[in-house]
Amino acid sequence: MYALLEFLHIVFRDLEKRMTLLALFHEVDRFLTGLATFYTTPFVGDTARDLVEYLEFSEGEISTNRKVPYAKAFSVIQSSGTGKSRMLTEVCFGFVWYTML
């Protein structure tokens, strides 16, 4: 943790209103505590399952040559705070890693 704080101190030292290292430490701690709380609450909704179904369907379309993709990639676009990262995390919890080969 000291190395992280030292790095952040170097990054922020040229800013006019930099935080003290102690204030920065408390801010990082508050963020990590909130993040831990966020990921321990139950996931609500079917979006993770829907994403897996979409990936499986897309892989089927590609593997049977019904569709020729430019790239095996997709975008997850939505407003901030709507659960994009949590949805992807839930997909990873259900599967060690889901990759389209």
URGI-V941063 format. One record per backbone hydrogen bond with DSSP energy under -0.5 kcal/mol. CO is the residue of the C=O (numbers start at 1). NH is the residue of the N-H. Records with the same first field share a line. If there is no record, write none. Layout:
BEGIN
CO->NH + NH
END
This chain:
BEGIN
1->5
2->6
3->7
4->8
5->9
6->10
7->11
8->12
9->13
12->15
15->18
20->24
21->25
22->26
23->27
24->28
25->29
26->30
27->31
28->32
29->33
30->34
31->35
32->36
33->37
34->38
35->39
36->40
37->40 + 41
38->41
46->50
47->51
48->52
49->53
50->54
51->55
52->56
53->57
54->58
55->59
56->60
57->61
58->62
59->63
60->64
61->66 + 67
62->65
67->69
71->73
75->77
79->82
83->87
84->88
85->89
86->90
87->91
88->92
89->93
90->94
91->95
97->99
99->101
END
